[in-house]
Amino acid sequence: MFIRFETMAMPSEHDHDRRGLIRLMLKMPALRGALQIRSATNANLLGLCGAYEDASAALERLRKETTNSNRAAIEEYEELCTELENDIIRMCQ
């Protein structure tokens, strides 16, 4: 049996950043157009989208855990997501 590695490509950093962009466009529909246009030409904005993807995915994982021991981490990631959102909003204005 042969495995074709080219069909099992790892997601690229660009794919990761795009997932963050999509997540932000769903959360902030009023900025969808600006996000799409600016992220196509602004690598810093697209990088922030990737950081937002990481932070929001971590926040989702923490919220799914049933223990209350993660409350401090949840608050920290909520604050981080809010700060990233605010930075991204400023970049889109």
N, C-alpha and C positions, 0 to 999 in steps of 0.2 A: 504494500500500500504506500502510495506516495502522497505527501502533503504539499500542496501548492502554497508556498509562503506569500507569494505576491497577492493572493486573494485574502490573506489574513493580515492586512496592513494595520499597523498601529495608528490610532488617531493622532493626528498632528497637532502641534500647538495652535495652528490656525483653526482647526476644528474645535479645539477646546475654547478658544476665544470666541468663536462664533456661537457656541452653546451659551456662553455668558451673555452675548449680545441678544440672542433670542429670548433668554430668560428676562432680560431687562426690557425688551420690547413688549413682552407680555405683561410685565409689572407696570410699565409706564407707557400706555398706548398713545398719550399725547406727544411723546417724544420719538415715536417709531421712525418717522421720516428723517428727523435730524440724526438719530442714532445710525440709521442705515447709511446716510450720506457721509457723515463725519467719520464713521468707523472705517469706511472704504479708503480714506486718505490719511487718517491720523492713527499711527501705530500706537501712540500712548493711550488713546481712547480704547483701542481694541485690546491692549494689554490690561487696562482696568476692567474690561468686560471679562477677561479670563480670570482676574483676581476675584471678581464678583461671583463667577461660576464656582470657584473653589470655596469661597466663604459661604455662599448660600447652600451648596451641597453639603458642607460640613454642618451647617445649622440644621438642615433637614434631618441628617443622620442623628444628631444629638437630640432633636425633638422626638424622634421615633423611639428612643430608648426609654424604658419604663421607670428607670431609677431617677430619684430627685437629686442625686449627687452631681448632676451636670448643670445645675441651675446657673452657676457662675460662668461656665463655659458658654451656655446658651446666651446669657446676657452679653458676654464679650463678642460673640459672633453676630448678635443682633446689632450691636453698636457698630461693628466693622462693616456690616452690610449697609447700614444707614449712611455711614461716612462715605463709602464707595458710591452709593446712589447720589449723594449730594455732590461729590466731585464730578461724577458723570453728567449730572444735570447742568452744573456750571460750564462744563466743556461743550455742552450742546447749545448754550445760549449765545 
